[in-house]
Amino acid sequence: MKKYIFISITIIGILLVLFSSLGITQELNDADTVDAMLPPCTVENGVPFVGEDEVTCYWGMSGEVLEIPAEAIAANVGVEISWTKSGVWIGIAEASEADKCELKGDYYECQKESVNMIAGGPNSNGEITWQPTPGEYRFVAGGDDSQTLQQFDVEWNYQASLKSTFAIALLIIGLTLTISGAIFWYRTVKN
């Protein structure tokens, strides 16, 4: 029976060594281009002065939640978001910030300056670099006050790899289990 326990420990050790080696050398990445759109502004006709319309514009928040799982704590993750259209911006907010906004079908309409950004926002100048931590997030779009509907392309990409300290710890544990299991298995076979 001991022999099988030590064989199992050795196999687990070998798997940890392989996993940590792959984690150091392999990087996950993906990229895409998506359409972003600002919510339409509301226009109130100028009363008592005709032609003095009052325009109120909003920020738009995604209906979808981006969830970064707790396991991401063991990874180095970098997200880059960029766009070329002037007068618009993208930001990232915690998903709970949607409570400050009104649901409008598949997106939230937010009063300007009502949402706290953790990355990007009005001063982002066409790009965001973000290192996410575990949690739930939503994307926010805003821009210059304009009555015309503004739609623009947003390019994003991410890279993720295992943190070197985590990979080294797994490698050490894996080597220790492999060597210990092999030594104890050899001793039980020899006796």
N, C-alpha and C positions, 0 to 999 in steps of 0.2 A: 504494500500500500504506500509506504514511504517513497518508493521508487517513482510512482505515478505523481505524487505531490511534487517531487523535485523536477520531474520532466515538465509538469505544468508551469512551475516557477520559471524554468529555463525558457520555455516557449513564450511566456508573458514578457520576460526580459528581452528576448529577441525582437518581439513585436514592438516594444517600447523603443528599442534602439532604431529599428526601421522607421517608425513613426516620427521620432525626433529628427532623424537624418533627412527624411522627406520634408519635414516642416521647415528646416533650415534652408534647404535648396529650392523648394517649390514656392511659387507665389501665385495666388489666385488674383485674377483681374477680370474686369468687364467694362464695357463702355457702350453708350447709346446716345441718341439725340431724341429729345422729347419736345412737344409743343407746350409752351406755357402761355397763359392768357390772364390778363388783368380783368377783374370784374368791371362791368360797365358802371360809369358814373351816373348819379341821378341828377336831373336838371329840374329846377323849380323856376317857372317863368317869373320874370322880373315884375314884381308888383310893388309899388305903384308905377315904376319906371319900366316901360317896354324896352327890351333889348338889354336889360341889366339882369340876365339870368344868373341864378345861383347854382353853381356846379359843386357837387360833393362826390369825391372819389374815394375808393376803398382799397384795402389790401385784400388779396385773395389767398386763402390757405387751402392746401390740398385736403381732400376728404380722406384719402388713403393715409394710413399710418405706416411709417418706416420703423420697423422694430429691429433694434440691434440686440441680439441675445447676450445673456450673461457670459457665454463661452468666449465672446469677443475680447474679454479682458486678457486672454492669453495670446492675442494677436496684435500685430501692428497693422492698423487699418488707416489708409489715407484716401480721402474722397476729394476729387477736384470737379468743380462745376464752373462752366463758363458760358457766356453769351455775347453776341456782338451788337445787338440792338441798343441804341443809346436811349437814355431817359427811362430805363426800366432796371429792376434789380431782383435778385433772388435772395432769400434768407432761410435759415433753418431755426425752428422753434420747437420746444417740447410739445408733445401732442396735447397735453392738458391745456395749453394756451387756447385751444379751440373753444373752451368754455366762455371766452371773452367775445366770441364771434357768433354770427347767425348762419345756420346751415341753409344753403341755396342749391338744392339738388345734390350735385357731386362735389361741391366745394363749399368753403366757408367764406363769408363776406365779413371783413374785419374793419372797424374804424381805424383810420390811420393813427399810428403811434400807440395803439392799444396792446400790441403783442411784443413780448420780450424775445429778442433774437439771441441765439447762442452762437450763431455764425452768420456771416453775410449781412444783408440788410441794405438800407439806403446808401451806405458808403462803400459798398463792395466793388464798385468800378469794373464790372464785367467778369469777375471771377471770385470764387471762394475756394479755399483749401481748408478742409475740416478733418480732424482726427476724432471720429465718434467714440463715445463710450457707451456701454450698455444702457438701453432705455428706449423710449418711444418718441418719435419725432415726426414733424410735418414740415413740408416746404411752404414758404410764403413768397408771394410775388407782389411787387408794387412798382410804382413809377410816378412820372410827372402827372399832374392833373390834366387830363385830356378827356374830352367827350367821346373821342373815337375809341373803339375797341382795339386794344393793343395785344397782338399775338406775336410770339417770338420763339425762336428755337433755342433750346438749352442743351448743351453737351455736358455729359457727366462721365466720369470714369472712376474706378476705385482699384486699389491694390491692397492685398492682405497677405501677410505672412506670419508665421509663428514667431513670437518674441524670442529672441536669442536666449535670454535668461531661462525662460520656460523650457525651451528645447534642450538646453544644456542640462537642466535639472532632470528632464525625462531621460536624456542620454545616460547620465550618471546612475540613475535608478535602474534603468534597463540593463546597463553593463553589470551593476552589482547583482541584480537578480539572475542574470545569465550565468555569471561566474559562480555565484553561490549555488544555484541549482545544479550546475554541471559538476561542481566539486562534491556536493552531497550525494548526487546520483551516482557518481563514480565510486564513492566510498561504500554506498549500499550495495552496488553491483559486485564490488571487490570482496565484500564480506560474505 
